[in-house]
Amino acid sequence: MSLTLTQTASDNFQRANENPLSQGGNWTQNGGTGTLQVVSDLCEGTSIFNIETEIYTGTTLAANQYVGATYGAQPVNSTQIYLFARNQSASTASDIGECYLLRIYRFNSSSSATLYACNGSEIVIGSVSNLTINNGDVWQVAAVGSTIYAIQNGMIIATATDTTWASGPYGALGILDASASTDVQLSLFSIGTAAATTYSISGNAGVAAATVSYSGTATGSVTADGSGNYSITGLANGSYTITPSLASYTFNPTSSNQTVSGANITGVNFTATAGSAYWSQPDCRHAVQGFGPGPNSATNVNGTLTYTGQTSANSAVPPTDSRVNKPVQSSTLPQNNRTNPLGI
């Protein structure tokens, strides 16, 4: 799967200084006391240890959306930026709001990105740690259906599934600056629509009703139709192993390795060969000393050699192995096509 992000609005902050940012007309303060400002064509925070947020109200967003920002400059020690997707209102009682939130946290070597579902508090739904975060990185949070994505420089680095917020018209931006010397600065803000693109692997399993399993980037299985055709859909880019199976059949090849890279894969075919029927050998004992009817019938076990044996109705007198001169005291015996020592 890949994401297609289509920008519908942006702010590059290249205009006369604004303090606070919301004086520019397209922004609204998102509760709290801290506000963002434009300084030298960059957006930055104005205080330390305060989450300063602004909602972009210059346009409204569809349910499937993304919000992004580009680092212009930032100190290394203990800085955070926040990107809000599916924000439910333009003004809330707290800085967090009702939304999905991506927090990018930079603290020397322990940098991380965390996805939250927020409703006045932050509930972690996904995260990734040990990131390399540099000035100039492009960060985005996207919400498509019930899947939330964290994106760094065009690469999906974390995903989460959550159904708390189905829609929300606004995107928002936040900064928490815990450095006493340098403000966190952002050089570009963008919002727009997001769409997920998935791919498929298809072919013929060689026989109807075969189970076609796949493993690798994702796992699962599908069933071949009456002509042996199958199609595995909803696949993200990645590596997969395709393996068909059906009782009594062997397949050539036994499996196939495929790599999805931005396109569907077709013609992944297999040849199915029906196996030979394997039969257990029948028990050839006659009825002896009141033990039930004989002989027993052979059983088709499709490749597994098993033997049928009669069980005594009287445990004190078990059946007798039909091998010559080898009586066996057991209630279940492997007796097959051997001579009856009693001549019956």
C-alpha positions in Angstrom: 0.0 0.0 0.0 1.1 3.5 -0.7 -0.4 6.9 0.1 -1.3 9.7 -2.3 -1.3 13.1 -0.6 -2.9 15.9 -2.6 -2.2 19.4 -1.2 -5.2 21.7 -1.1 -3.8 24.6 1.0 -0.5 25.7 2.5 1.3 28.5 4.4 5.0 29.2 3.7 5.0 32.0 6.3 6.7 34.3 3.8 5.0 37.6 4.6 5.1 40.4 7.1 5.8 39.4 10.6 2.7 38.3 12.6 2.5 37.9 16.3 0.5 35.9 17.0 0.1 33.8 13.9 -3.7 33.9 14.0 -3.6 37.6 13.1 -2.9 36.4 9.5 -6.6 35.6 9.0 -6.3 31.8 8.2 -5.4 30.7 11.7 -7.4 30.4 15.0 -5.9 29.9 18.4 -6.7 26.4 19.7 -7.4 27.1 23.3 -4.7 27.5 26.0 -2.5 30.5 26.3 0.3 30.0 23.9 0.2 31.2 20.3 2.5 30.7 17.4 4.1 33.6 15.5 5.8 34.3 12.2 9.4 35.6 12.5 11.7 36.0 9.5 9.4 33.9 7.2 9.4 31.1 9.7 6.7 29.9 12.2 8.0 29.5 15.7 6.9 29.1 19.3 6.9 32.0 21.7 7.5 30.5 25.1 9.2 27.5 26.9 7.3 24.5 28.3 4.0 25.4 26.8 2.2 23.6 24.0 1.3 26.4 21.6 -1.2 25.5 18.9 -3.1 27.1 16.1 -5.8 25.6 13.9 -5.7 26.4 10.1 -9.2 27.6 9.2 -8.3 28.9 5.8 -9.9 25.8 4.3 -11.8 22.7 5.4 -10.7 19.1 4.9 -12.4 15.9 3.8 -12.5 12.9 6.1 -9.5 11.4 4.5 -6.8 14.0 5.0 -3.2 14.9 5.9 -1.5 17.6 7.8 2.2 18.4 7.3 5.0 20.7 8.3 8.7 21.2 7.5 11.4 21.8 10.1 13.2 25.0 9.3 15.5 25.0 12.3 15.3 23.7 15.8 17.5 23.1 18.9 18.6 19.6 19.6 17.6 19.3 23.2 14.0 18.4 24.1 11.8 19.9 21.4 8.5 18.8 20.0 6.2 19.6 17.2 2.5 18.5 16.9 0.5 17.9 13.8 -3.3 17.6 14.3 -5.5 15.6 11.8 -9.3 15.3 11.8 -9.5 18.1 14.3 -13.2 18.4 15.3 -13.5 22.1 16.2 -11.8 25.4 15.7 -11.7 26.2 19.5 -11.5 23.7 22.3 -11.1 23.9 26.1 -7.5 22.6 25.9 -4.5 22.6 23.6 -5.1 19.0 22.6 -8.6 19.0 21.2 -10.6 16.2 19.6 -8.3 14.8 16.9 -5.5 12.5 15.8 -2.1 13.8 16.7 1.4 13.1 15.6 4.1 14.2 18.1 7.6 14.4 16.8 10.0 14.5 19.8 13.6 15.3 19.5 15.9 14.8 22.5 19.5 14.2 21.4 19.7 10.5 20.5 16.3 9.4 21.8 14.1 10.9 19.1 10.7 9.4 18.5 7.3 9.9 16.7 4.1 9.0 18.5 0.5 8.7 17.2 -2.3 9.6 19.6 -6.1 9.7 19.6 -6.9 12.8 21.6 -10.0 14.0 23.5 -8.6 16.3 26.1 -6.0 13.7 26.8 -3.5 11.7 24.8 -4.1 8.0 24.2 -1.1 6.3 22.4 -2.2 4.3 19.4 1.2 3.9 17.7 4.8 4.9 17.9 8.3 4.5 16.6 11.6 5.3 18.4 15.3 5.7 17.8 14.6 8.1 14.8 17.1 10.3 13.1 15.5 13.7 13.0 17.2 16.6 11.1 16.4 20.2 10.3 14.5 20.3 7.0 12.6 17.0 7.6 9.1 16.9 6.2 6.6 15.5 8.6 3.0 14.5 7.9 0.1 12.8 9.7 -2.6 11.2 7.5 -6.0 9.7 8.3 -7.5 7.4 5.7 -10.5 5.4 6.8 -9.6 3.9 10.2 -5.8 3.9 9.6 -3.6 6.7 10.9 -0.1 7.2 9.4 3.0 8.9 10.6 5.2 10.0 7.7 8.8 11.3 7.6 10.3 12.6 4.3 7.7 10.6 2.3 8.2 7.3 4.1 5.5 5.7 6.3 7.3 5.1 9.6 4.3 4.1 11.8 0.7 3.2 11.4 -2.3 2.7 13.8 -5.9 1.6 13.5 -8.5 3.6 15.4 -12.1 4.6 14.8 -12.5 7.4 17.4 -12.7 10.2 14.8 -14.4 9.5 11.4 -14.0 13.0 10.1 -12.9 16.5 11.1 -12.7 19.6 9.0 -9.5 21.3 10.3 -5.8 20.7 10.5 -3.7 22.2 13.3 -0.1 22.8 14.2 1.6 22.9 17.6 5.0 23.5 19.1 6.5 22.7 22.5 9.8 24.4 22.9 11.8 23.1 26.0 15.0 24.8 25.0 16.0 28.0 26.7 18.1 29.3 23.8 16.5 28.6 20.4 12.9 28.4 19.3 11.6 25.5 17.2 10.9 26.8 13.7 8.8 25.5 10.8 9.3 26.6 7.2 6.1 25.2 5.6 2.7 24.1 6.6 0.4 22.1 4.2 -2.9 20.3 4.4 -4.9 18.3 1.9 -6.6 15.0 1.0 -5.1 11.5 1.5 -5.8 8.3 -0.4 -4.4 4.8 0.2 -3.4 2.7 -2.8 -3.2 -1.0 -2.5 -2.1 -3.7 -5.0 -2.9 -7.3 -5.8 -1.2 -10.6 -6.7 -3.2 -12.9 -8.9 -2.9 -16.1 -11.0 -4.1 -19.7 -11.2 -3.5 -22.3 -8.4 -4.0 -25.2 -10.8 -7.1 -26.7 -9.2 -10.4 -25.4 -8.0 -10.9 -24.7 -4.2 -7.2 -24.6 -3.5 -6.2 -22.5 -0.5 -3.6 -19.9 -1.6 -1.8 -18.5 1.5 0.5 -15.5 1.5 3.1 -14.3 4.1 5.7 -11.6 4.4 4.7 -7.9 4.7 1.2 -9.2 5.4 -0.3 -12.6 6.0 -3.6 -14.3 5.0 -5.2 -16.6 2.5 -7.8 -16.8 -0.3 -9.6 -19.6 -2.0 -9.3 -20.4 -5.7 -12.5 -20.3 -7.7 -14.0 -23.1 -9.8 -11.4 -22.6 -12.5 -8.5 -22.3 -10.1 -8.1 -18.6 -10.4 -7.2 -16.5 -7.3 -6.6 -12.9 -6.4 -5.0 -11.5 -3.3 -6.0 -7.9 -2.9 -5.3 -5.0 -0.5 -1.5 -5.5 -0.4 1.0 -2.9 0.5 4.4 -2.6 -1.2 6.6 -5.4 0.1 7.8 -9.0 -0.2 5.4 -11.9 -0.2 5.5 -15.7 -0.4 2.6 -17.3 -2.2 1.8 -21.0 -1.3 -1.1 -23.1 -2.6 -2.4 -26.2 -0.9 -5.2 -28.7 -1.2 -5.5 -32.2 0.3 -4.3 -35.0 -2.1 -2.6 -32.5 -4.4 1.0 -31.5 -4.9 2.0 -28.2 -6.5 4.7 -27.0 -8.8 6.3 -24.8 -7.7 5.5 -25.4 -4.1 5.6 -21.6 -3.5 6.5 -18.4 -5.3 8.3 -15.3 -3.9 6.9 -12.0 -5.2 7.8 -8.3 -4.5 5.1 -5.7 -4.8 6.5 -2.3 -5.8 3.9 0.2 -6.9 2.0 -2.1 -9.3 -0.2 -5.2 -9.4 1.4 -8.6 -10.1 -0.4 -11.1 -12.4 0.3 -14.5 -13.8 1.6 -16.2 -10.6 0.5 -19.7 -11.7 0.9 -23.2 -10.3 0.4 -26.7 -11.6 -1.6 -29.0 -9.3 -1.1 -32.8 -9.5 -3.5 -35.2 -7.8 -1.8 -37.7 -5.5 -2.3 -41.5 -5.6 -4.8 -43.1 -3.3 -3.2 -45.0 -0.4 -5.0 -47.7 1.3 -4.5 -49.4 4.6 -4.2 -53.2 4.4 -7.3 -54.9 5.7 -7.4 -57.0 8.9 -7.8 -60.6 7.7 -8.8 -62.3 10.9 -11.9 -64.4 11.0 -14.4 -64.3 13.8 -12.6 -66.1 16.7 -13.9 -67.0 20.1 -16.9 -64.7 19.8 -15.0 -61.6 18.7 -17.0 -59.5 16.3 -17.3 -59.9 12.5 -14.2 -60.0 10.3 -12.4 -59.2 8.2 -12.3 -55.5 8.6 -12.5 -53.2 5.6 -9.5 -51.3 4.2 -9.6 -47.5 4.7 -8.5 -44.9 2.2 -6.2 -42.6 4.2 -4.7 -40.6 1.3 -1.0 -41.3 1.9 -1.0 -42.3 5.6 -0.5 -46.0 6.2 -2.9 -47.0 9.0 -4.3 -50.3 10.0 -7.7 -51.3 11.1 -8.1 -53.6 14.1 -11.1 -55.1 15.9 -11.7 -54.5 19.5 -12.8 -57.2 21.9 -16.2 -57.0 23.4 -14.8 -59.0 26.3 -11.6 -57.4 27.6 -10.7 -60.6 29.3 -10.2 -62.4 26.0 -8.6 -60.0 23.6 -8.4 -60.7 19.8 -5.4 -62.6 18.5 -2.8 -61.4 16.1 -3.2 -63.4 12.9 0.6 -63.9 12.5 1.6 -67.5 12.9 2.6 -68.5 16.5 2.6 -64.9 17.7 -0.4 -64.3 19.9 -0.5 -60.7 21.2 -2.5 -59.7 24.2 -3.9 -56.4 23.0 -7.3 -55.0 22.3 -6.2 -53.1 19.2 -3.8 -54.9 16.8 -2.0 -54.3 13.5 -3.3 -57.5 11.9 -3.0 -57.4 8.1 -3.0 -60.1 5.5 -1.3 -62.7 7.7 -2.0 -66.4 8.2 -4.6 -67.4 10.7 -2.9 -69.8 13.1 -6.2 -71.5 14.0 -7.0 -72.4 10.4 -10.4 -70.9 10.6 
